[in-house]
Amino acid sequence: MKKENLEKIISLRHELHEFPELSLHEAKTKRKLMDFLEVNTSFAVIDCGKYFYASKYIEGTKAVAFRADMDALPINEPLEIPYASKNPGVSHKCGHDGHCAALCGLALELDNLNLKRSVYLIFQHAEEIGQGARECSELLRERSISEIYAFHNWSGWPENSIVIREGLCQCASAGLTIKFIGKSSHASEPEKGINPAYAIASLVNNLEKFSAGDVLCTVVNIKLGEKNFGISPGEGEISLTVRATREEDMRTFRNALVNFAERLGHEHNIQVECKSFDYFPETLSDSPCVKKISKAANKLGLKIINMPEAIRASEDFGFYTKQIHGAIFYIGNGESWPAIHTAEYDFNDRILETATEIFKEIALS
């Protein structure tokens, strides 16, 4: 990678890190990235509202796409770094600033080359809540894109190693909140009210009974009343994350759990309301696309690791590979690098060139 291009994208990454934005609020991040590409490249930059893409169109060719996500997380920035987040309570603790910078690096590297096929760079919103890829995937049909690639930085693997897996890479998941609405009363007369505590406790105690296949259910929050010793609460809710290697198993578990909650409501004379959040399909990588990543890594002399099992955490890239061929791969931040989604984490700038070069090799293949 050209030295001046690497310096530009490192600087860009730091700027993005300094002003992070949450899912569905990435307007300034989007504008900064669009401005960067318009000033530094000849790629066509197309604003699609919540997201945008940049492209080089070559008539009569099969198009390839590369995706980066733009959103940050609701985590405080404790790091004393020159480019620390200036938005209280928000920071790039998943490395999406690095993903975007790498994709801009690809644009810089490809800009003056004679491309053999059309290239689309998708800068996607709202990955963290599973919404962005679902909306951006419409572009695949509109622009007749035949394959798509993405990478994610990952801690715990050797720095700049390329981690690949054919088939299932990341699990499906969805959030579920079950609200129980009873009747409040004075704490001295609980028989005059309907406290949902017992229904919630019964639900928690019976979670294991509803497992369908390879399913993991995690209780993430329980709300019941206030610390007021004179009131027996009349409302409560429980929030859970359900994840599985297959969406079918996840849906089966969810439906069984909702049915059980409704039976509990009937038994306790409690109204039950269920609401789903943050739906992610399983993420699959096609074998031919994984082989292209492996070929690129070999050409660049990079260490390749075959991931033995899928990552439990979800990634909305699966919405793309439901429609067309594609693959996601992972680049190691370092074996002792702080984990993503933790306050101590920051994207490793030393893997930016690696991400750009892998993408470049695929684009030119």
C-alpha positions in Angstrom: 0.0 0.0 0.0 1.3 3.5 -0.8 2.7 5.2 2.3 0.7 8.4 1.7 -2.5 6.4 1.4 -1.9 4.5 4.6 -1.2 7.8 6.4 -4.4 9.3 5.1 -6.6 6.4 6.3 -4.9 6.3 9.7 -5.7 10.0 10.1 -9.2 9.4 8.9 -9.7 6.5 11.4 -8.7 8.8 14.2 -11.1 11.5 13.1 -14.0 9.0 13.0 -13.0 7.7 16.4 -13.1 11.2 17.9 -16.7 11.8 16.8 -18.6 8.4 17.1 -22.3 8.1 16.5 -24.8 5.4 17.5 -26.9 3.3 15.2 -29.3 5.3 13.1 -27.5 8.5 14.0 -24.5 8.3 11.8 -25.1 11.4 9.8 -21.8 13.2 10.5 -19.8 10.0 10.1 -21.5 9.4 6.8 -20.8 13.0 5.6 -17.1 12.8 6.7 -16.6 9.6 4.7 -18.4 10.9 1.7 -16.3 14.1 1.7 -13.1 12.0 2.0 -13.9 9.9 -1.0 -15.1 12.9 -3.1 -11.9 14.9 -2.3 -9.4 12.0 -2.6 -10.8 9.7 -5.3 -12.8 9.7 -8.6 -15.3 7.1 -7.3 -18.9 8.0 -7.8 -20.4 8.7 -4.3 -24.1 8.0 -4.0 -26.1 9.1 -0.9 -28.8 6.6 0.0 -30.1 8.4 3.1 -29.1 6.4 6.1 -26.1 4.9 4.2 -24.1 5.5 1.0 -22.0 3.7 -1.5 -19.1 4.6 -3.7 -18.6 2.8 -7.1 -16.5 2.3 -10.2 -18.8 1.0 -12.9 -17.4 -1.1 -15.7 -20.1 -1.9 -18.3 -20.7 -5.5 -19.0 -18.9 -6.9 -16.0 -19.9 -8.8 -12.9 -19.8 -6.4 -9.9 -18.1 -7.1 -6.6 -19.0 -5.3 -3.4 -17.2 -4.6 -0.1 -18.9 -3.6 3.1 -17.9 -1.5 6.1 -20.1 -0.5 9.0 -20.2 3.0 10.5 -22.0 2.9 13.9 -20.4 3.1 17.4 -21.5 1.8 20.8 -23.0 3.3 24.0 -19.7 2.9 25.9 -17.7 5.6 27.7 -14.2 6.3 26.4 -11.7 5.9 29.3 -8.6 5.8 27.1 -6.1 8.7 27.2 -5.4 8.9 23.5 -5.1 12.1 21.3 -8.2 11.1 19.3 -10.4 10.0 22.3 -14.2 10.2 21.8 -15.6 13.7 22.3 -19.2 12.3 22.5 -19.9 11.4 26.1 -21.1 7.8 26.5 -20.4 6.9 22.9 -17.2 5.3 21.4 -16.0 3.1 18.6 -15.4 0.0 20.8 -16.2 -2.4 18.0 -13.7 -1.0 15.4 -16.2 0.2 12.8 -14.0 3.3 12.5 -11.2 1.0 11.3 -13.5 -0.9 8.9 -14.6 2.4 7.2 -11.0 3.6 7.0 -9.9 0.4 5.4 -12.6 0.6 2.8 -11.5 4.2 2.0 -8.0 2.8 1.7 -9.3 0.4 -0.9 -10.8 3.3 -2.9 -7.5 5.1 -2.8 -5.6 2.1 -4.0 -8.0 1.2 -6.8 -8.6 4.7 -8.0 -6.1 4.9 -10.9 -6.1 1.3 -11.8 -7.7 -0.3 -14.9 -10.4 -2.4 -13.2 -11.7 -5.6 -14.9 -15.1 -5.4 -13.1 -17.4 -3.0 -11.3 -16.6 -2.3 -7.7 -19.0 -1.1 -5.1 -18.0 0.1 -1.6 -21.0 0.0 0.8 -20.8 2.1 3.9 -23.5 0.7 6.1 -25.4 2.1 9.1 -26.9 0.3 12.1 -24.9 -2.9 12.2 -25.0 -3.1 16.0 -28.8 -3.4 16.0 -29.1 -5.7 13.0 -30.9 -3.2 10.8 -28.4 -1.7 8.4 -27.6 -4.7 6.2 -31.2 -5.6 5.8 -31.8 -2.2 4.2 -28.5 -1.9 2.3 -29.0 -5.4 0.8 -31.6 -4.0 -1.6 -28.6 -2.5 -3.5 -27.4 -5.9 -4.4 -30.3 -6.5 -6.8 -30.5 -2.9 -8.0 -26.8 -2.9 -9.1 -26.6 -6.6 -10.1 -23.8 -7.3 -7.6 -22.7 -10.9 -7.8 -20.5 -11.2 -4.7 -19.7 -9.3 -1.5 -17.0 -9.3 1.1 -16.4 -7.8 4.6 -13.9 -8.2 7.4 -14.1 -7.7 11.1 -11.1 -7.0 13.4 -10.9 -9.6 16.2 -8.9 -9.8 19.4 -7.3 -13.0 20.6 -5.8 -14.0 17.3 -2.2 -13.1 16.2 -1.8 -9.6 14.8 -2.5 -9.5 11.1 -3.5 -13.1 10.9 -6.3 -13.9 8.5 -9.0 -16.0 10.1 -11.4 -17.8 7.8 -14.2 -20.4 7.9 -16.5 -21.9 5.3 -20.2 -22.1 6.0 -21.4 -20.8 9.4 -19.2 -18.0 10.8 -21.4 -16.2 13.3 -24.7 -17.2 15.0 -28.2 -15.9 14.6 -29.6 -13.9 17.5 -32.5 -11.7 18.5 -33.6 -9.8 21.6 -36.9 -10.5 23.2 -38.7 -8.5 25.9 -41.7 -10.0 27.7 -43.7 -7.6 29.8 -46.2 -8.7 32.5 -48.9 -6.3 33.5 -50.8 -7.1 36.7 -52.0 -4.8 39.4 -50.1 -2.8 42.1 -51.2 -2.7 45.7 -49.9 -1.7 49.1 -47.1 -4.0 50.2 -49.0 -4.9 53.3 -51.9 -6.2 51.2 -50.4 -8.0 48.2 -53.5 -10.2 47.9 -55.3 -7.1 46.6 -52.9 -6.8 43.7 -51.3 -9.0 41.1 -47.5 -8.9 41.5 -45.8 -10.3 38.3 -42.7 -11.4 40.3 -43.8 -15.0 40.5 -44.6 -15.2 36.7 -41.1 -13.8 35.9 -39.4 -16.2 38.4 -41.3 -19.1 36.8 -40.2 -18.1 33.3 -36.5 -17.9 34.4 -36.7 -21.2 36.1 -38.1 -22.9 33.0 -35.9 -21.4 30.3 -33.9 -24.6 29.8 -37.0 -26.6 29.0 -37.5 -24.7 25.7 -34.1 -25.3 24.1 -34.5 -26.4 20.5 -31.3 -27.6 19.0 -28.2 -25.5 19.5 -29.8 -22.6 21.3 -28.4 -20.2 24.0 -30.7 -17.9 25.9 -29.2 -15.2 28.1 -31.2 -13.1 30.6 -29.9 -9.5 30.1 -32.3 -7.5 32.2 -35.2 -7.9 34.7 -37.3 -4.9 35.8 -39.8 -5.1 38.6 -41.0 -2.1 40.6 -38.9 0.3 42.6 -37.0 0.2 45.9 -40.2 1.3 47.7 -41.0 -1.0 50.6 -44.6 0.1 50.7 -45.6 -0.9 47.2 -46.2 -4.3 45.7 -45.5 -3.7 42.0 -48.0 -4.4 39.3 -45.7 -4.4 36.2 -42.5 -6.1 35.4 -40.5 -7.3 32.4 -37.7 -9.6 31.4 -35.4 -9.1 28.5 -33.4 -11.9 26.9 -31.1 -12.6 24.0 -31.7 -15.8 22.1 -29.0 -17.1 19.8 -28.5 -20.2 17.7 -26.5 -21.6 14.8 -29.7 -21.7 12.8 -32.5 -19.1 12.6 -35.1 -21.9 12.6 -34.0 -23.1 16.0 -33.9 -19.6 17.3 -37.5 -19.0 16.1 -38.7 -22.3 17.6 -37.2 -21.4 21.0 -38.7 -17.9 20.9 -42.2 -19.2 20.0 -42.1 -21.8 22.7 -41.0 -19.2 25.2 -43.7 -16.7 24.2 -46.4 -19.4 24.4 -45.2 -20.3 27.9 -45.3 -16.6 29.0 -48.8 -16.3 27.7 -49.8 -19.4 29.7 -48.3 -17.9 32.8 -50.3 -14.7 32.1 -53.5 -16.7 31.9 -52.7 -18.6 35.1 -51.8 -15.4 37.1 -54.5 -13.2 35.4 -51.7 -11.0 34.0 -51.6 -9.3 30.6 -48.5 -10.3 28.6 -46.8 -8.2 25.8 -43.9 -9.5 23.8 -41.6 -7.5 21.6 -38.6 -8.5 19.5 -35.4 -6.4 18.9 -32.1 -6.6 17.1 -32.7 -9.5 14.7 -29.6 -11.0 13.2 -29.6 -14.0 10.8 -26.7 -16.5 10.9 -23.7 -15.4 8.9 -22.6 -17.8 6.2 -19.5 -17.6 4.0 -19.5 -19.3 0.6 -16.6 -21.7 -0.1 -15.5 -20.1 -3.4 -15.4 -16.7 -1.8 -13.4 -18.0 1.2 -11.0 -19.6 -1.2 -10.5 -16.1 -2.8 -9.7 -14.6 0.6 -7.2 -17.5 1.3 -5.5 -17.0 -2.1 -5.2 -13.3 -1.4 -3.7 -13.9 2.0 -1.2 -16.4 0.6 -0.1 -14.0 -2.1 0.5 -11.4 0.6 2.4 -13.8 2.8 -0.1 -13.6 5.7 -0.7 -16.3 8.3 -4.0 -18.0 7.7 -6.0 -19.6 10.6 -9.0 -21.8 9.9 -11.5 -21.0 12.6 -12.6 -24.3 14.2 -16.1 -23.2 15.2 -18.5 -20.3 14.6 -18.4 -17.2 16.7 -21.4 -16.9 19.0 -21.7 -13.1 18.5 -23.9 -12.0 15.6 -23.1 -9.9 12.6 -25.7 -8.6 10.2 -23.5 -9.4 7.1 -25.7 -12.5 7.0 -28.5 -10.5 5.3 -26.2 -10.0 2.3 -25.1 -13.7 2.0 -28.8 -14.7 2.1 -29.0 -13.1 -1.4 -25.7 -13.5 -3.1 -22.3 -15.2 -2.8 -20.0 -13.7 -0.2 -17.7 -14.1 2.7 -16.6 -12.4 5.9 -13.1 -12.9 7.3 -11.4 -11.7 10.4 -8.1 -10.0 11.0 -6.3 -10.6 14.3 -5.7 -7.5 16.5 -3.2 -9.5 18.6 -3.5 -12.3 21.1 -3.5 -10.0 24.1 -5.3 -7.1 22.5 -8.4 -5.9 24.5 -11.6 -7.5 23.4 -14.1 -5.6 21.2 -17.1 -4.1 23.1 -15.0 -3.4 26.1 -13.9 0.1 27.4 -10.2 -0.8 27.0 -10.4 -1.5 23.3 -9.2 0.6 20.4 -8.8 -0.5 16.8 -5.3 -1.6 15.9 -4.0 0.7 13.2 -1.4 -1.9 12.2 -4.0 -4.1 10.6 -5.4 -1.3 8.3 -3.0 -2.0 5.5 -3.7 -5.7 5.7 -7.5 -5.2 5.3 -7.0 -2.9 2.4 -4.5 -5.2 0.6 -6.8 -8.3 1.0 -9.7 -6.3 -0.4 -7.5 -5.0 -3.2 -6.4 -8.5 -4.2 -10.0 -9.7 -4.3 -11.1 -6.7 -6.4 -8.4 -7.3 -8.9 -8.9 -11.1 -9.1 
